[in-house]
Protein backbone atom coordinates (compact mmCIF):
# COMPACT_ATOMS: atom_id res chain seq x y z
CA UNK A 1 0.00 0.00 0.00
CA UNK A 2 1.28 3.44 -0.97
CA UNK A 3 0.05 6.51 0.89
CA UNK A 4 0.78 9.87 -0.72
CA UNK A 5 1.06 12.34 2.15
CA UNK A 6 3.19 13.82 4.91
CA UNK A 7 5.18 11.22 6.86
CA UNK A 8 4.32 12.41 10.38
CA UNK A 9 0.66 13.10 9.57
CA UNK A 10 0.12 9.70 7.99
CA UNK A 11 2.08 7.80 10.64
CA UNK A 12 -0.28 9.18 13.27
CA UNK A 13 -3.16 7.50 11.45
CA UNK A 14 -1.65 4.00 11.67
CA UNK A 15 -2.77 1.69 14.48
CA UNK A 16 -0.53 0.90 17.45
CA UNK A 17 1.78 -2.12 17.03
CA UNK A 18 0.70 -2.72 13.45
CA UNK A 19 4.02 -3.27 11.61
CA UNK A 20 6.82 -5.80 12.04
CA UNK A 21 9.70 -3.81 10.59
CA UNK A 22 10.59 -0.38 9.27
CA UNK A 23 13.42 0.33 6.84
CA UNK A 24 13.76 4.00 6.04
CA UNK A 25 16.04 6.89 5.19
CA UNK A 26 14.72 10.40 5.90
CA UNK A 27 15.93 13.57 4.19
CA UNK A 28 19.30 14.49 5.69
CA UNK A 29 18.75 18.26 5.90
CA UNK A 30 21.81 18.94 3.78
CA UNK A 31 20.46 22.07 2.13
CA UNK A 32 18.50 22.38 -1.09
CA UNK A 33 21.54 21.97 -3.35
CA UNK A 34 23.44 18.74 -2.90
CA UNK A 35 26.66 17.87 -4.64
CA UNK A 36 28.34 14.59 -5.47
CA UNK A 37 31.83 15.32 -6.72
CA UNK A 38 31.17 18.08 -9.31
CA UNK A 39 27.50 17.27 -9.90
CA UNK A 40 24.93 19.48 -8.16
CA UNK A 41 21.27 18.56 -7.91
CA UNK A 42 18.17 19.71 -6.07
CA UNK A 43 16.12 16.57 -5.33
CA UNK A 44 13.69 18.03 -2.78
CA UNK A 45 13.18 20.70 -0.12
CA UNK A 46 15.81 19.84 2.48
CA UNK A 47 16.80 22.97 4.35
CA UNK A 48 15.09 23.17 7.75
CA UNK A 49 16.60 24.98 10.73
CA UNK A 50 18.76 22.30 12.32
CA UNK A 51 17.02 22.14 15.69
CA UNK A 52 13.63 22.03 13.98
CA UNK A 53 14.90 19.15 11.85
CA UNK A 54 16.14 17.20 14.85
CA UNK A 55 12.87 17.75 16.73
CA UNK A 56 10.99 16.53 13.65
CA UNK A 57 13.09 13.38 13.54
CA UNK A 58 12.43 12.69 17.24
CA UNK A 59 8.70 12.94 16.53
CA UNK A 60 9.06 10.58 13.54
CA UNK A 61 11.01 8.09 15.65
CA UNK A 62 8.41 8.19 18.42
CA UNK A 63 5.58 7.52 15.99
CA UNK A 64 7.54 4.65 14.49
CA UNK A 65 7.99 3.28 18.01
CA UNK A 66 4.24 3.43 18.58
CA UNK A 67 3.28 1.59 15.39
CA UNK A 68 5.98 -1.07 15.77
CA UNK A 69 5.10 -4.47 17.19
CA UNK A 70 6.83 -5.36 20.46
CA UNK A 71 9.28 -7.69 18.73
CA UNK A 72 9.78 -5.38 15.74
CA UNK A 73 12.87 -3.57 14.47
CA UNK A 74 13.61 -0.23 12.85
CA UNK A 75 16.54 0.13 10.46
CA UNK A 76 17.20 3.85 10.23
CA UNK A 77 19.61 4.99 7.51
CA UNK A 78 21.35 8.31 8.17
CA UNK A 79 24.86 9.76 8.28
CA UNK A 80 27.23 11.99 10.19
CA UNK A 81 26.70 15.36 8.50
CA UNK A 82 29.11 18.27 8.43
CA UNK A 83 27.43 21.68 8.72
CA UNK A 84 29.34 24.90 9.26
CA UNK A 85 32.50 22.89 9.84
CA UNK A 86 30.98 20.77 12.65
CA UNK A 87 30.10 17.07 12.49
CA UNK A 88 26.53 16.29 13.58
CA UNK A 89 25.78 12.72 14.61
CA UNK A 90 22.26 11.23 14.40
CA UNK A 91 22.72 10.05 17.99
CA UNK A 92 21.78 13.61 18.98
CA UNK A 93 18.13 12.82 18.30
CA UNK A 94 18.07 9.02 18.36
CA UNK A 95 19.04 9.13 22.04
CA UNK A 96 16.08 11.44 22.73
CA UNK A 97 13.66 8.77 21.50
CA UNK A 98 12.37 5.69 23.33
CA UNK A 99 14.17 3.23 21.05
CA UNK A 100 16.80 0.78 22.26
CA UNK A 101 19.96 1.02 20.14
CA UNK A 102 20.83 -2.55 19.17
CA UNK A 103 23.62 -2.03 16.65
CA UNK A 104 25.22 0.44 14.29
CA UNK A 105 25.90 -0.83 10.77
CA UNK A 106 28.41 0.98 8.57
CA UNK A 107 27.69 1.38 4.87
CA UNK A 108 30.86 2.13 2.91
CA UNK A 109 29.18 3.79 -0.07
CA UNK A 110 32.26 5.33 -1.71
CA UNK A 111 30.90 8.88 -1.77
CA UNK A 112 32.59 11.15 -4.30
CA UNK A 113 32.77 14.23 -2.05
CA UNK A 114 36.50 14.76 -2.35
CA UNK A 115 36.85 18.02 -0.43
CA UNK A 116 40.51 18.45 0.48
CA UNK A 117 39.72 20.23 3.74
CA UNK A 118 38.95 16.93 5.54
CA UNK A 119 39.36 13.17 5.27
CA UNK A 120 36.89 12.07 2.63
CA UNK A 121 33.52 11.10 4.18
CA UNK A 122 32.63 7.79 2.49
CA UNK A 123 30.26 6.09 4.91
CA UNK A 124 26.68 6.20 6.09
CA UNK A 125 25.03 4.44 9.01
CA UNK A 126 22.11 2.09 9.45
CA UNK A 127 20.98 2.13 13.07
CA UNK A 128 19.21 -1.03 14.17
CA UNK A 129 16.69 0.09 16.78
CA UNK A 130 14.28 -2.06 18.78
CA UNK A 131 11.69 -1.83 21.53
CA UNK A 132 13.43 -4.40 23.71
CA UNK A 133 17.05 -5.24 24.46
CA UNK A 134 16.03 -8.88 23.93
CA UNK A 135 15.08 -8.35 20.26
CA UNK A 136 17.13 -10.52 17.91
CA UNK A 137 17.62 -11.04 14.21
CA UNK A 138 18.67 -14.22 12.41
CA UNK A 139 21.89 -13.47 10.51
CA UNK A 140 20.93 -15.57 7.49
CA UNK A 141 23.48 -13.79 5.30
CA UNK A 142 26.36 -14.46 7.74
CA UNK A 143 27.63 -10.89 7.41
CA UNK A 144 29.64 -8.54 9.62
CA UNK A 145 28.59 -4.97 10.46
CA UNK A 146 30.31 -3.23 7.52
CA UNK A 147 28.53 -3.34 4.15
CA UNK A 148 29.56 -2.24 0.65
CA UNK A 149 26.16 -2.04 -1.01
CA UNK A 150 26.51 -0.45 -4.44
CA UNK A 151 24.98 3.03 -4.61
CA UNK A 152 22.26 3.75 -7.15
CA UNK A 153 23.82 7.09 -8.07
CA UNK A 154 22.34 10.48 -8.96
CA UNK A 155 21.33 9.89 -12.57
CA UNK A 156 17.89 8.52 -11.69
CA UNK A 157 14.81 10.75 -11.41
CA UNK A 158 14.86 10.12 -7.66
CA UNK A 159 18.45 10.94 -6.75
CA UNK A 160 18.46 9.57 -3.21
CA UNK A 161 17.41 5.94 -3.68
CA UNK A 162 19.10 3.38 -1.49
CA UNK A 163 20.09 -0.02 -2.92
CA UNK A 164 17.64 -2.89 -3.24
CA UNK A 165 20.39 -5.14 -1.89
CA UNK A 166 20.37 -3.21 1.39
CA UNK A 167 16.67 -3.84 1.90
CA UNK A 168 16.97 -7.46 0.80
CA UNK A 169 19.85 -8.23 3.16
CA UNK A 170 17.96 -6.74 6.11
CA UNK A 171 14.73 -8.57 5.35
CA UNK A 172 16.57 -11.85 4.92
CA UNK A 173 17.54 -11.55 8.57
CA UNK A 174 13.93 -10.95 9.63
CA UNK A 175 12.04 -14.00 8.32
CA UNK A 176 9.08 -13.31 10.60
CA UNK A 177 8.56 -9.71 9.45
CA UNK A 178 5.45 -9.69 7.28
CA UNK A 179 4.45 -6.00 7.20
CA UNK A 180 7.25 -3.61 6.24
CA UNK A 181 6.96 0.16 6.62
CA UNK A 182 8.85 3.02 4.99
CA UNK A 183 7.55 6.52 5.85
CA UNK A 184 9.99 8.14 3.38
CA UNK A 185 9.12 5.85 0.49
CA UNK A 186 10.73 7.82 -2.33
CA UNK A 187 10.91 5.70 -5.48
CA UNK A 188 9.59 2.67 -3.63
CA UNK A 189 12.67 0.49 -3.14
CA UNK A 190 11.34 -1.01 0.09
CA UNK A 191 8.08 -1.89 -1.67
CA UNK A 192 9.89 -3.45 -4.63
CA UNK A 193 11.95 -5.77 -2.45
CA UNK A 194 9.05 -6.53 -0.11
CA UNK A 195 6.97 -7.67 -3.07
CA UNK A 196 9.84 -9.75 -4.43
CA UNK A 197 10.04 -11.54 -1.10
CA UNK A 198 6.32 -11.95 -0.61
CA UNK A 199 6.00 -9.40 2.21
CA UNK A 200 3.32 -6.74 2.62
CA UNK A 201 4.40 -3.11 2.78
CA UNK A 202 3.22 0.38 3.68
CA UNK A 203 4.96 3.26 1.94
CA UNK A 204 4.37 6.92 2.79
CA UNK A 205 5.65 9.56 0.38
CA UNK A 206 5.00 13.31 0.22
CA UNK A 207 5.96 13.84 -3.43
CA UNK A 208 3.14 12.86 -5.82
CA UNK A 209 5.59 12.28 -8.68
CA UNK A 210 7.59 9.83 -6.58
CA UNK A 211 4.37 8.06 -5.56
CA UNK A 212 3.58 7.44 -9.23
CA UNK A 213 7.16 6.37 -9.87
CA UNK A 214 6.98 3.88 -7.01
CA UNK A 215 3.64 2.52 -8.22
CA UNK A 216 5.15 1.90 -11.64
CA UNK A 217 8.23 0.17 -10.29
CA UNK A 218 6.26 -2.07 -7.96
CA UNK A 219 3.66 -2.93 -10.60
CA UNK A 220 6.49 -4.23 -12.76
CA UNK A 221 7.70 -6.68 -10.11
CA UNK A 222 6.43 -10.14 -11.03
CA UNK A 223 9.09 -12.47 -9.69
CA UNK A 224 8.83 -13.40 -6.04
CA UNK A 225 11.65 -15.41 -4.54
CA UNK A 226 10.82 -17.87 -1.75
CA UNK A 227 12.69 -17.01 1.44
CA UNK A 228 14.34 -20.43 1.72
CA UNK A 229 15.70 -20.18 -1.82
CA UNK A 230 17.28 -16.78 -1.20
CA UNK A 231 18.89 -17.95 2.04
CA UNK A 232 20.40 -21.02 0.40
CA UNK A 233 21.58 -19.03 -2.63
CA UNK A 234 23.18 -16.40 -0.40
CA UNK A 235 25.19 -19.13 1.31
CA UNK A 236 26.38 -20.40 -2.07
CA UNK A 237 27.34 -16.89 -3.24
CA UNK A 238 29.51 -16.38 -0.18
CA UNK A 239 31.50 -19.45 -1.20
CA UNK A 240 31.49 -18.54 -4.91
CA UNK A 241 30.71 -14.85 -5.65
CA UNK A 242 30.41 -15.58 -9.37
CA UNK A 243 27.15 -17.46 -8.77
CA UNK A 244 24.21 -15.06 -8.96
CA UNK A 245 20.48 -15.53 -8.54
CA UNK A 246 18.65 -15.78 -11.82
CA UNK A 247 15.10 -14.50 -12.16
CA UNK A 248 14.49 -17.32 -14.63
CA UNK A 249 15.03 -20.08 -12.04
C-alpha positions in Angstrom: 0.0 0.0 0.0 1.3 3.4 -1.0 0.0 6.5 0.9 0.8 9.9 -0.7 1.1 12.3 2.1 3.2 13.8 4.9 5.2 11.2 6.9 4.3 12.4 10.4 0.7 13.1 9.6 0.1 9.7 8.0 2.1 7.8 10.6 -0.3 9.2 13.3 -3.2 7.5 11.4 -1.6 4.0 11.7 -2.8 1.7 14.5 -0.5 0.9 17.5 1.8 -2.1 17.0 0.7 -2.7 13.4 4.0 -3.3 11.6 6.8 -5.8 12.0 9.7 -3.8 10.6 10.6 -0.4 9.3 13.4 0.3 6.8 13.8 4.0 6.0 16.0 6.9 5.2 14.7 10.4 5.9 15.9 13.6 4.2 19.3 14.5 5.7 18.7 18.3 5.9 21.8 18.9 3.8 20.5 22.1 2.1 18.5 22.4 -1.1 21.5 22.0 -3.3 23.4 18.7 -2.9 26.7 17.9 -4.6 28.3 14.6 -5.5 31.8 15.3 -6.7 31.2 18.1 -9.3 27.5 17.3 -9.9 24.9 19.5 -8.2 21.3 18.6 -7.9 18.2 19.7 -6.1 16.1 16.6 -5.3 13.7 18.0 -2.8 13.2 20.7 -0.1 15.8 19.8 2.5 16.8 23.0 4.3 15.1 23.2 7.7 16.6 25.0 10.7 18.8 22.3 12.3 17.0 22.1 15.7 13.6 22.0 14.0 14.9 19.2 11.8 16.1 17.2 14.8 12.9 17.7 16.7 11.0 16.5 13.7 13.1 13.4 13.5 12.4 12.7 17.2 8.7 12.9 16.5 9.1 10.6 13.5 11.0 8.1 15.6 8.4 8.2 18.4 5.6 7.5 16.0 7.5 4.6 14.5 8.0 3.3 18.0 4.2 3.4 18.6 3.3 1.6 15.4 6.0 -1.1 15.8 5.1 -4.5 17.2 6.8 -5.4 20.5 9.3 -7.7 18.7 9.8 -5.4 15.7 12.9 -3.6 14.5 13.6 -0.2 12.9 16.5 0.1 10.5 17.2 3.9 10.2 19.6 5.0 7.5 21.3 8.3 8.2 24.9 9.8 8.3 27.2 12.0 10.2 26.7 15.4 8.5 29.1 18.3 8.4 27.4 21.7 8.7 29.3 24.9 9.3 32.5 22.9 9.8 31.0 20.8 12.6 30.1 17.1 12.5 26.5 16.3 13.6 25.8 12.7 14.6 22.3 11.2 14.4 22.7 10.0 18.0 21.8 13.6 19.0 18.1 12.8 18.3 18.1 9.0 18.4 19.0 9.1 22.0 16.1 11.4 22.7 13.7 8.8 21.5 12.4 5.7 23.3 14.2 3.2 21.0 16.8 0.8 22.3 20.0 1.0 20.1 20.8 -2.5 19.2 23.6 -2.0 16.6 25.2 0.4 14.3 25.9 -0.8 10.8 28.4 1.0 8.6 27.7 1.4 4.9 30.9 2.1 2.9 29.2 3.8 -0.1 32.3 5.3 -1.7 30.9 8.9 -1.8 32.6 11.2 -4.3 32.8 14.2 -2.1 36.5 14.8 -2.3 36.8 18.0 -0.4 40.5 18.4 0.5 39.7 20.2 3.7 39.0 16.9 5.5 39.4 13.2 5.3 36.9 12.1 2.6 33.5 11.1 4.2 32.6 7.8 2.5 30.3 6.1 4.9 26.7 6.2 6.1 25.0 4.4 9.0 22.1 2.1 9.5 21.0 2.1 13.1 19.2 -1.0 14.2 16.7 0.1 16.8 14.3 -2.1 18.8 11.7 -1.8 21.5 13.4 -4.4 23.7 17.0 -5.2 24.5 16.0 -8.9 23.9 15.1 -8.4 20.3 17.1 -10.5 17.9 17.6 -11.0 14.2 18.7 -14.2 12.4 21.9 -13.5 10.5 20.9 -15.6 7.5 23.5 -13.8 5.3 26.4 -14.5 7.7 27.6 -10.9 7.4 29.6 -8.5 9.6 28.6 -5.0 10.5 30.3 -3.2 7.5 28.5 -3.3 4.1 29.6 -2.2 0.7 26.2 -2.0 -1.0 26.5 -0.4 -4.4 25.0 3.0 -4.6 22.3 3.7 -7.1 23.8 7.1 -8.1 22.3 10.5 -9.0 21.3 9.9 -12.6 17.9 8.5 -11.7 14.8 10.8 -11.4 14.9 10.1 -7.7 18.5 10.9 -6.7 18.5 9.6 -3.2 17.4 5.9 -3.7 19.1 3.4 -1.5 20.1 0.0 -2.9 17.6 -2.9 -3.2 20.4 -5.1 -1.9 20.4 -3.2 1.4 16.7 -3.8 1.9 17.0 -7.5 0.8 19.8 -8.2 3.2 18.0 -6.7 6.1 14.7 -8.6 5.3 16.6 -11.9 4.9 17.5 -11.5 8.6 13.9 -11.0 9.6 12.0 -14.0 8.3 9.1 -13.3 10.6 8.6 -9.7 9.5 5.5 -9.7 7.3 4.4 -6.0 7.2 7.3 -3.6 6.2 7.0 0.2 6.6 8.9 3.0 5.0 7.6 6.5 5.9 10.0 8.1 3.4 9.1 5.8 0.5 10.7 7.8 -2.3 10.9 5.7 -5.5 9.6 2.7 -3.6 12.7 0.5 -3.1 11.3 -1.0 0.1 8.1 -1.9 -1.7 9.9 -3.4 -4.6 12.0 -5.8 -2.4 9.1 -6.5 -0.1 7.0 -7.7 -3.1 9.8 -9.8 -4.4 10.0 -11.5 -1.1 6.3 -12.0 -0.6 6.0 -9.4 2.2 3.3 -6.7 2.6 4.4 -3.1 2.8 3.2 0.4 3.7 5.0 3.3 1.9 4.4 6.9 2.8 5.6 9.6 0.4 5.0 13.3 0.2 6.0 13.8 -3.4 3.1 12.9 -5.8 5.6 12.3 -8.7 7.6 9.8 -6.6 4.4 8.1 -5.6 3.6 7.4 -9.2 7.2 6.4 -9.9 7.0 3.9 -7.0 3.6 2.5 -8.2 5.1 1.9 -11.6 8.2 0.2 -10.3 6.3 -2.1 -8.0 3.7 -2.9 -10.6 6.5 -4.2 -12.8 7.7 -6.7 -10.1 6.4 -10.1 -11.0 9.1 -12.5 -9.7 8.8 -13.4 -6.0 11.7 -15.4 -4.5 10.8 -17.9 -1.7 12.7 -17.0 1.4 14.3 -20.4 1.7 15.7 -20.2 -1.8 17.3 -16.8 -1.2 18.9 -17.9 2.0 20.4 -21.0 0.4 21.6 -19.0 -2.6 23.2 -16.4 -0.4 25.2 -19.1 1.3 26.4 -20.4 -2.1 27.3 -16.9 -3.2 29.5 -16.4 -0.2 31.5 -19.4 -1.2 31.5 -18.5 -4.9 30.7 -14.9 -5.6 30.4 -15.6 -9.4 27.1 -17.5 -8.8 24.2 -15.1 -9.0 20.5 -15.5 -8.5 18.6 -15.8 -11.8 15.1 -14.5 -12.2 14.5 -17.3 -14.6 15.0 -20.1 -12.0 
